[in-house]
Amino acid sequence: MPWRRWGPYLSERAWATVREDYSPFGQAWEFFPHEHARSRVYRWNEDGLGGLCDDRQVLCFALALWNGRDPILKERIFGLTGNEGNHGEDAKEYWFYLDSTPTHSWMRWRYLYAQDAFPYAELVSENRRRSRKDPEFELLDTGIFESGRYWEITADYAKAAADDILIRITARNAGPDRAELDVLPTLWFRNTWAWGDDDRAPLIRAADTGLLAEHWDLGPMSLVSDGTPEMLFCHNETNTERLWGIPGRSRFPKDGINDHVVSGASTVNPERQGTKAAFHSHVAVDAGAQTTIRLRLSALGSRVGSDFDTMLDQRRGEADEFYADLTPPGTPSDEALVLRQAMAGMLWSKQFYNFSVQRWLQGDPAGPKPPPERLSGRNSAWQHVDNRDVISMPDKWEYPWYAAWDLAFHCVALARVDPEFAKSQLLLLCREWYMHPNGQLPAYEWAFGDVNPPVHAWAALRVFEIDGSRDYEFLGRVFHKLLLNFTWWVNRKDSKGNNVFQGGFLGLDNIGLFDRSSLPVSGHLEQSDGTAWMAMYCQNMLELSLLLAQHDRTYEDLAVKFFEHFALIASALNSQGLWNEEDGFYYDVLHLADGSMQPLRALSMVGLVPLFAVTTLGPETMARLPEFARRADWFTTHRSEAMGVIEHMRNESHAGWRMLSIVSPERLRRILVRVLDPDRFLSPYGVRALSRWHRDHPLEVDVGGYTARLVYEPAESSTGLFGGNSNWRGPIWMPVNYLLVEVLRVYHRYLGPEFTVECPTGSGRALNLDEVADEISRRLIAIFVDTDGSRPVFGTYKRFQMDPSWHDLIPFHEYFNGETGAGIGAAHQTGWTGLVGDLLIRLNRRSGPTRAASQDGDMTP
């Protein structure tokens, strides 16, 4: 759509990614380091500060800054690679996505830039010195902000029309003294001409009004400024002389503007043309004051214009109206702030993703032949992947690539602000240039062949419901694609054909005693979570087919298939040793080569995933679909597998209802005793991924001479499993907490208000399951909300807690400390952590007017 043609589709990091790695053995972090990024051209995509580009990333715009002390321009976010950080990859800067509308007609971004020299070397050396048992060394820990000497840089974007973008850059001197700053708004073309496919090079040249960018496909675009800044030009070409000591393609390469500004080198083109250009303004600002630079990027060649500020105010006012309509009446103002920034982060985290695996493996015509090891290395079985799309990213710095199960959760949150984009994303990952011919969905760029939990069908249902339960065409398209994926799961992940599934790590990284994708002994691992995810997948496909059957009765046959398949999987999980009656919990079971079995008695999220496989069928659904009802009744009556996993409500208040669940009401009650125990799973900020009981009672298992140990760790991980940059051994993770909240409401729909549990365990307070879901929601929301002047997400950092200029800049981390709620991992994984926005909407709606009744067969109350 034209109004979405331009957006924040520019990554914050393109260096040290798989796409840019042409090493023989997949050493992505070392092959293209940050030190190369300013001088070396990217093959597949671009990066920048607070930038935007068109939806094919032909032309890019971003900020560059210089405080007069740094050794280089600040053109991109700095951080440590997985091999540099003591807990994996980690950005070491402070930037925030403060606002955006779905079409990006209005956006706001903020960056906090120290006035003293940026401590690049200290951040690398100190984190390298620290062990996994130490906390990460962050930018605030260096003391660089202690004096308050920093710049607050705010970029506002407003669209006057689809191809007419107003840009306002505001630099506030937060320090106590007058300070100087170089501001370089930069325009450049992604290099598409140096690889041997198409040697046509576009051009940016000086024009009467500013910079004119000319491209044969995109058309002309101009960038103008309201001042008289100096115009600097170079070429988006690699500085091979600096990197490797050999002559390059241009005398004025990619880092030409950097070298000219920082050291006065004659590295900008005096002919005032190239494929990269910047306006250069040197400003001096008094303490506490600010300066503003106004720009216009337009296909119309428009000047900045007298209507500039009026248009910005109008677009911001429209954004205010949009979020006022989204926010339920009566929502506390601080919760409304959290909701708006959560959704802004979701919308800013879109990225143009460009990657052809076949071309990457085989090399470019103009490039050197890749080493032969690559042809049998990473992603070599995924040569059909050919991606050139705008995609919702988990995080545009630490995870600047799509991930299958992350994306499903993103879409649920995005559906609140942009349901059409959410639906297009779910369909995109199922398209033939993403999905493997065998039906597998690509997991993530580092290893497309890894296995993520199959939550796409669940996400499709939630997006359909949030969008008003009308778009049956979308449901049909995604359902048929997911039939292929479901078949892949059944054929590839049920090794014994007994309806008990493996799957490997399943996105839970280091939650187990060892890498569940690579066992330390001969045998196989039957997984409570792998099997439960498949049972849930069956239920979601059942629900999809029942919805579609309302318009096409042929789907009734498929509904019967998924109804029966669920019963087989659920009963297998309950009958083949995954449920431990003594402990009242579900565990993985290790099957050894000698035929023996060993339950792995970890009280972890693995044992809670069976709770997720629950749905209800109401009498109206059964009445509408008599053939399905007849077959379901026959199967329930005549097949023993169905007896324990399909319950039929016969009391008058709920007559005719059925509940399909792995977990019976009796087992549910036993599991929830642990889940709601503050000394076990229940944190003040949600449900921990591993029971705190394992802090004092580590689990140790000896398998064939290999001793594995699992201990509760509330924050960073002390193990190197899966790179060590995430931890499932104690912290709080939003996606699984969100699912737990969802399914508790489903159980409540069937069991009713008379089914209560003690919450918290030991409190003497009895709550029904709807109220328990509310309680967990409130605890998750509390991570971000200001209570008595403190936001738990900030942890112990006084600058964020006490400085009014920082206190409302909210990061949405990858996961959270199981004791304090402090943010851990990627600081901008608004992707699935953006689900807190949906929780805020739903909880505040529940406090308002009576909600409309939902469809009786649907997972959502």
Secondary structure, 3 states (H helix, E strand, C coil): CHHHCEECCCECCCCCCCCCCCCCCCCHHHHCCHHHHCCCCCCCCCECEEEEEECCCCEEEEEEEECCCCCCCECCCCEECCCCCCCCCEECCCEEEEEECCCCCEEEEEEEEECCCCCHHHHHHHHHHCCCCCCCCCHHHHCCCCCCCEEEEEEEEEEEECCEEEEEEEEEECCCCCEEEEEEEEEEECCCCCCCCCCCCCEEEECCCEEEEECCCCCCEEEEECCCCEEEEECCCCCHHHHHCCCCCCCCCCCHHHHHHHHCCCCCCCCCEECEEEEEEEEEECCCCEEEEEEEEECCCCCCCCCHHHHHHHHHHHHHHHHHHHCCCCCCHHHHHHHHHHHHHHHHCEEEEEEEHHHHHHCCCCCCCCCHHHHHCCCCCCCCCEEEEEEECCECCCECCCEHHHHHHHHHHHCCCCHHHHHHHHHHHCCCCCCCCCCCCCCECCCCCCCCCCCHHHHHHHHHHHCCCCCHHHHHHHHHHHHHHHHHHHHHCCCCCCCCCCCCCCCCCCCCCCCCCCCCCCEEEECHHHHHHHHHHHHHHHHHHHHHHCCCCCHHHHHHHHHHHHHHHHHHHHHCCCEECCCCEECEEEEECCCCEEEECCCEHHHCHHHHCEEEECHHHHHHCHHHHHHHHHHHHHCHHHHCCEEECCCHHHCCCEEEECCCHHHHHHHHHHHCCCCCCEECCEEECECCHHHHCCEEEEECCEEEEECCCCCCCCCCHHHHCCCCCCCECHHHHHHHHHHHHHHHHHHCCCCEEECCCCCCCEEEHHHHHHHHHHHHHCCCCCECCECHHHCCCHHHHHCHHHHCCCCECCEECCCCCCEECCCECHHHHCHHHHHHHHHHHHCCCCCCCCCCCCCCC
